[in-house]
Amino acid sequence: MTTSITAAVATEFNQPLTMETLNLRKPGPGEIQVRMQAVAICHSDITYLDGGWGGDLPAVYGHEAAGVVEAVGPGVTRVEVGQRAIVTLIKSCGTCPTCHTGRPVYCANWTPAEPVLSRADGTPVLQGLKTGAFAERVVVDQSQAVPIADTLSADIACLLACGVPTGFGAAVNTARVRPGDNVVVIGAGGVGLNAVQGARIAGAARIVAVDLSQEKLNDAKEFGATDGVLASEAKPWRAAQAAMRGQMADHVFVTVGAIPAYQTATRYLAAGGTAYAVGMPHSGQTAEYEPVMLGYTGQALRGSLMGEVVLTRDIPYMIDLYEQGRLKLDELVTGRWKLSQINEAMDDTRAGKARRNVIVF
């Protein structure tokens, strides 16, 4: 049994998406079907669509989603039919060592489901990023969903599926920023602004945003940055040091997939400090470091995937912060678009104009 849906399909890399009618199979064991209400556009979708990380085509991307649960397969316990839910790309088994130690984003024990999407002739269509939310409906594993209250609007809720936890969680979960720490956030886009928010809520003393755009530095101050430094300065790390009252950073978050940002990240670090890879460059791109400097100063490099979020723990926490007025979400949405306008919304995001563009169904 299948359901016909309209979806934005990638058929070639670096080409516009096309609207197609696809078949969506019914939920299997542990799976749920969700009718989309909103999905935000993430730079990860764009990187895949531009061929930056390879992958198979045709495909439906989109992974920052919120909607209503329409059907559930056998064994589903996390959500019920009729509930609203956030839908993420984090698919986890719940039983492996990484899941048991609170790191489900690194679960390597989940098994791919049988194809979810297909064309009328039976040709499989890839469910991009395990979600495929640039479509009217999705079928995903129940581990990818978190129920939410009816009072949280979908265009805001969908932000909690990736962009917000990726930045916020990098500061709070991965780095465990402590009161009094000095923080540098390189890149003041959607993820960077949430890293700033996470550092602010964690109690960082100084939060220095670094970006090529003065407008984005102004945005970062609205979200809690104490200072802004233009990355185009000859030695921006010296300007950041001055802003941190002569000290260097305990934590540096690189929230953009730009190699120049990675090349300079360690220059902002204090002895014993850590730089975190949050934004993801294209496959094959590399940055260079002097290992002797890391060894001599005790500095470190670490990755942070999806803010190392635990969905059932962290999403309710972030919603609570939002309802208290401590976590900015409304301010992140810069454009609302229809699914038929997805190519224009993609271009607007590529141009760096948007904090987050949201497709509203």
C-alpha positions as CSV (number, residue, x, y, z in Angstrom):
1,M,0.0,0.0,0.0
2,T,1.4,3.4,-0.9
3,T,0.3,7.1,-0.7
4,S,0.8,9.5,-3.5
5,I,2.7,12.7,-2.5
6,T,4.2,15.8,-4.1
7,A,7.9,16.1,-3.5
8,A,10.8,18.3,-4.6
9,V,13.2,15.9,-6.3
10,A,16.9,16.3,-7.1
11,T,17.6,14.6,-10.4
12,E,21.0,16.2,-11.1
13,F,23.6,17.9,-9.0
14,N,23.8,21.7,-9.3
15,Q,20.4,21.8,-10.9
16,P,17.0,23.1,-9.8
17,L,14.7,20.7,-8.0
18,T,11.7,19.4,-9.9
19,M,8.2,18.8,-8.5
20,E,7.1,15.2,-8.9
21,T,4.4,12.9,-7.7
22,L,6.0,10.0,-5.8
23,N,4.7,6.9,-4.0
24,L,5.3,6.8,-0.2
25,R,5.1,3.3,1.3
26,K,3.2,2.7,4.5
27,P,5.1,2.7,7.8
28,G,6.8,-0.6,8.8
29,P,7.7,-1.9,12.2
30,G,8.9,1.0,14.4
31,E,8.1,3.6,11.7
32,I,5.7,6.5,11.6
33,Q,4.1,8.6,8.8
34,V,4.1,12.3,9.3
35,R,2.2,14.9,7.3
36,M,4.5,17.9,6.9
37,Q,3.6,21.3,8.3
38,A,6.9,23.0,7.9
39,V,10.5,22.2,6.9
40,A,13.5,24.6,7.2
41,I,16.3,24.7,4.6
42,C,19.7,23.7,6.0
43,H,23.1,24.2,4.3
44,S,23.5,20.4,4.5
45,D,20.7,20.0,2.1
46,I,22.3,22.5,-0.2
47,T,25.7,20.8,0.0
48,Y,24.2,17.5,-1.0
49,L,22.2,19.1,-3.8
50,D,25.4,20.8,-5.1
51,G,27.2,17.4,-5.1
52,G,29.6,18.4,-2.2
53,W,29.2,15.1,-0.4
54,G,28.3,12.8,-3.3
55,G,25.3,10.6,-2.9
56,D,22.8,8.9,-5.2
57,L,20.1,10.5,-7.3
58,P,17.2,10.9,-7.7
59,A,16.7,12.0,-4.1
60,V,14.4,14.1,-1.9
61,Y,16.3,16.1,0.7
62,G,15.0,18.2,3.6
63,H,15.5,17.2,7.3
64,E,14.5,20.1,9.6
65,A,10.8,19.2,9.8
66,A,7.6,19.4,11.9
67,G,4.2,17.9,11.2
68,V,1.4,15.7,12.4
69,V,1.6,11.9,12.9
70,E,-0.9,10.3,10.5
71,A,0.0,6.6,10.9
72,V,2.2,4.3,12.9
73,G,3.7,0.9,12.3
74,P,3.8,-2.0,14.7
75,G,5.8,-1.5,17.9
76,V,5.7,2.3,17.9
77,T,5.6,3.8,21.4
78,R,7.2,7.2,21.1
79,V,4.3,9.0,19.4
80,E,0.6,8.5,18.7
81,V,-1.6,9.2,15.7
82,G,-2.8,12.8,15.8
83,Q,0.2,14.1,17.8
84,R,2.4,16.8,16.4
85,A,6.1,16.1,16.2
86,I,9.5,17.3,15.2
87,V,11.2,15.1,12.7
88,T,15.0,14.9,12.5
89,L,17.7,13.0,10.7
90,I,18.9,11.3,14.0
91,K,18.0,7.7,13.6
92,S,19.3,5.5,16.5
93,C,18.9,2.0,17.7
94,G,18.8,2.8,21.4
95,T,20.7,-0.3,22.4
96,C,24.3,0.1,21.1
97,P,27.1,1.5,23.4
98,T,27.0,5.0,21.9
99,C,23.2,5.2,22.4
100,H,23.5,3.9,26.0
101,T,26.1,6.5,26.8
102,G,24.0,9.4,25.6
103,R,25.4,9.8,22.1
104,P,22.7,8.6,19.8
105,V,23.8,10.9,17.0
106,Y,26.8,8.6,16.5
107,C,24.8,5.4,16.5
108,A,26.2,3.0,13.9
109,N,23.9,0.1,14.7
110,W,20.8,1.2,12.8
111,T,19.9,-0.7,9.6
112,P,18.7,1.0,6.5
113,A,15.0,0.5,5.9
114,E,13.6,-0.7,2.6
115,P,13.1,2.2,0.1
116,V,10.5,4.6,1.3
117,L,10.0,6.6,-1.9
118,S,9.5,5.5,-5.5
119,R,8.4,6.8,-8.8
120,A,5.3,5.5,-10.6
121,D,7.5,3.0,-12.5
122,G,8.9,1.6,-9.3
123,T,12.3,3.4,-9.5
124,P,13.5,4.0,-6.0
125,V,14.1,7.6,-4.9
126,L,16.6,8.2,-2.2
127,Q,15.3,9.5,1.1
128,G,17.9,12.1,1.6
129,L,19.5,12.4,5.1
130,K,17.2,9.6,6.3
131,T,14.2,12.1,6.2
132,G,13.2,13.4,2.7
133,A,11.1,16.2,4.1
134,F,10.9,18.4,1.0
135,A,7.6,16.5,0.5
136,E,4.1,16.5,1.7
137,R,4.6,13.5,3.9
138,V,7.5,11.4,5.2
139,V,7.9,7.9,6.7
140,V,10.7,7.7,9.3
141,D,11.8,5.7,12.2
142,Q,10.2,6.6,15.5
143,S,13.6,7.4,17.0
144,Q,13.7,10.4,14.6
145,A,10.7,12.1,16.2
146,V,9.9,14.1,19.3
147,P,6.3,14.9,20.2
148,I,5.5,18.6,20.8
149,A,2.5,20.6,22.1
150,D,-0.1,22.0,19.7
151,T,0.8,25.5,21.0
152,L,4.3,25.5,19.3
153,S,3.9,26.7,15.7
154,A,5.4,24.4,13.0
155,D,7.6,27.1,11.4
156,I,9.3,27.6,14.7
157,A,9.3,23.9,15.8
158,C,11.1,22.7,12.7
159,L,14.1,24.8,13.6
160,L,14.6,22.5,16.6
161,A,15.3,19.5,14.3
162,C,18.8,20.5,13.2
163,G,20.0,24.1,13.1
164,V,19.2,25.1,16.7
165,P,20.5,21.9,18.4
166,T,23.6,21.8,16.1
167,G,24.8,25.2,17.3
168,F,23.3,25.2,20.8
169,G,24.4,21.6,21.5
170,A,27.9,22.2,20.3
171,A,28.3,24.7,23.1
172,V,26.3,23.0,25.8
173,N,26.7,19.3,25.1
174,T,30.0,18.9,23.2
175,A,32.1,21.7,24.7
176,R,30.3,22.0,28.0
177,V,31.0,25.7,28.2
178,R,31.2,26.8,31.8
179,P,30.5,30.1,33.5
180,G,33.5,32.5,32.9
181,D,34.8,30.7,29.8
182,N,35.8,32.8,26.7
183,V,34.2,31.7,23.5
184,V,34.8,32.5,19.8
185,V,32.2,31.6,17.2
186,I,33.4,31.7,13.6
187,G,30.5,32.2,11.3
188,A,27.4,34.1,12.4
189,G,24.8,32.3,10.2
190,G,21.9,30.2,11.5
191,V,24.1,27.6,13.3
192,G,26.6,30.2,14.6
193,L,23.8,32.3,16.1
194,N,22.7,29.2,18.0
195,A,26.2,28.5,19.2
196,V,26.3,32.0,20.5
197,Q,23.0,31.4,22.3
198,G,24.2,28.2,23.8
199,A,27.4,29.9,25.1
200,R,25.3,32.7,26.5
201,I,22.9,30.4,28.3
202,A,25.9,28.3,29.6
203,G,27.4,31.5,31.2
204,A,30.3,32.3,29.0
205,A,32.1,35.5,30.1
206,R,33.0,36.8,26.6
207,I,31.5,35.6,23.3
208,V,33.2,36.9,20.2
209,A,31.5,36.4,16.9
210,V,33.8,36.4,13.8
211,D,32.3,36.8,10.3
212,L,33.0,38.5,7.0
213,S,29.7,40.5,7.3
214,Q,29.2,43.4,9.7
215,E,25.4,42.8,9.4
216,K,25.9,39.3,10.7
217,L,28.1,40.5,13.5
218,N,25.3,42.8,14.5
219,D,22.9,39.9,14.4
220,A,25.2,37.9,16.7
221,K,25.1,40.6,19.3
222,E,21.3,40.4,19.3
223,F,21.7,36.7,20.1
224,G,24.2,37.3,22.9
225,A,27.6,37.9,21.5
226,T,29.5,40.4,23.5
227,D,31.8,41.4,20.6
228,G,32.1,41.1,16.9
229,V,35.3,40.9,14.8
230,L,35.5,41.1,11.0
231,A,37.2,38.0,9.6
232,S,38.7,40.2,6.9
233,E,41.0,41.9,9.4
234,A,44.7,41.1,8.9
235,K,44.9,39.2,12.2
236,P,41.3,38.8,13.5
237,W,42.4,36.6,16.4
238,R,44.3,39.6,17.8
239,A,41.1,41.7,17.7
240,A,39.3,38.8,19.4
241,Q,42.1,38.7,22.1
242,A,41.6,42.4,22.8
243,A,37.8,41.8,23.1
244,M,38.5,39.0,25.6
245,R,40.6,41.5,27.7
246,G,43.9,40.1,26.6
247,Q,43.0,36.4,26.9
248,M,42.5,33.8,24.2
249,A,39.5,31.5,23.8
250,D,38.7,28.4,25.8
251,H,36.4,27.3,23.0
252,V,36.3,28.1,19.3
253,F,33.3,26.9,17.2
254,V,33.7,26.8,13.5
255,T,30.1,26.9,12.3
256,V,30.7,27.3,8.6
257,G,32.0,24.8,6.1
258,A,34.7,27.2,4.9
259,I,38.3,26.1,4.8
260,P,39.8,29.6,5.6
261,A,37.8,29.5,8.9
262,Y,39.3,26.1,9.8
263,Q,42.8,27.3,8.8
264,T,42.7,30.1,11.4
265,A,40.6,28.4,14.1
266,T,43.5,27.4,16.4
267,R,45.0,30.9,16.4
268,Y,42.1,32.0,18.7
269,L,42.8,29.3,21.3
270,A,44.3,29.6,24.7
271,A,46.6,26.9,26.0
272,G,44.4,23.9,26.7
273,G,41.6,25.3,24.6
274,T,39.6,23.3,22.0
275,A,38.4,24.1,18.5
276,Y,35.2,22.4,17.4
277,A,34.3,21.4,13.8
278,V,30.6,22.1,13.5
279,G,30.2,23.4,10.0
280,M,31.1,20.8,7.3
281,P,33.2,21.6,4.2
282,H,32.8,19.6,1.0
283,S,34.3,16.1,0.9
284,G,38.0,16.1,0.0
285,Q,38.7,19.7,1.3
286,T,41.5,19.9,3.9
287,A,43.0,22.3,6.4
288,E,46.6,22.3,7.7
289,Y,47.8,22.6,11.3
290,E,51.2,22.3,13.0
291,P,50.9,19.3,15.3
292,V,53.8,20.6,17.3
293,M,51.8,23.6,18.4
294,L,48.9,21.5,19.5
295,G,51.2,19.3,21.5
296,Y,53.1,22.2,23.0
297,T,50.0,24.1,24.0
298,G,47.7,21.2,24.9
299,Q,45.1,22.4,22.4
300,A,42.6,20.1,20.8
301,L,40.4,19.7,17.8
302,R,37.0,18.0,18.1
303,G,34.0,17.4,15.9
304,S,30.4,17.9,17.0
305,L,27.7,16.2,15.0
306,M,24.1,17.6,15.4
307,G,25.2,19.2,18.7
308,E,25.4,15.7,20.2
309,V,21.8,16.1,21.0
310,V,19.7,13.6,22.9
311,L,16.3,14.3,21.4
312,T,14.0,13.3,24.3
313,R,16.2,15.2,26.7
314,D,17.3,18.3,24.8
315,I,14.3,19.2,22.7
316,P,11.9,19.7,25.6
317,Y,14.7,21.7,27.4
318,M,15.1,24.0,24.4
319,I,11.4,24.4,24.1
320,D,11.2,25.4,27.8
321,L,14.0,27.9,27.3
322,Y,12.1,29.4,24.3
323,E,8.9,29.6,26.3
324,Q,10.8,31.4,29.1
325,G,12.1,33.9,26.5
326,R,15.7,32.8,27.0
327,L,16.2,31.1,23.6
328,K,15.5,33.1,20.5
329,L,13.7,31.1,17.8
330,D,11.2,33.5,16.1
331,E,14.1,35.8,15.2
332,L,15.8,33.0,13.3
333,V,13.1,32.8,10.6
334,T,13.8,35.3,7.8
335,G,11.6,33.9,5.1
336,R,8.5,31.7,4.7
337,W,7.9,30.0,1.3
338,K,5.6,27.5,-0.4
339,L,7.0,24.1,-1.5
340,S,6.5,25.3,-5.1
341,Q,9.0,28.1,-4.3
342,I,11.7,25.9,-3.0
343,N,14.3,26.7,-5.7
344,E,13.9,30.4,-4.9
345,A,14.3,29.7,-1.2
346,M,17.4,27.6,-1.9
347,D,19.0,30.4,-3.9
348,D,18.2,32.9,-1.2
349,T,19.9,30.6,1.4
350,R,22.9,30.0,-0.9
351,A,23.3,33.8,-1.2
352,G,23.8,34.0,2.6
353,K,20.8,36.3,3.0
354,A,18.8,34.1,5.4
355,R,19.2,33.0,9.0
356,R,16.7,30.2,8.1
357,N,14.2,30.0,5.3
358,V,11.2,27.8,6.0
359,I,8.9,25.9,3.6
360,V,5.4,26.1,5.1
361,F,2.8,23.6,3.9
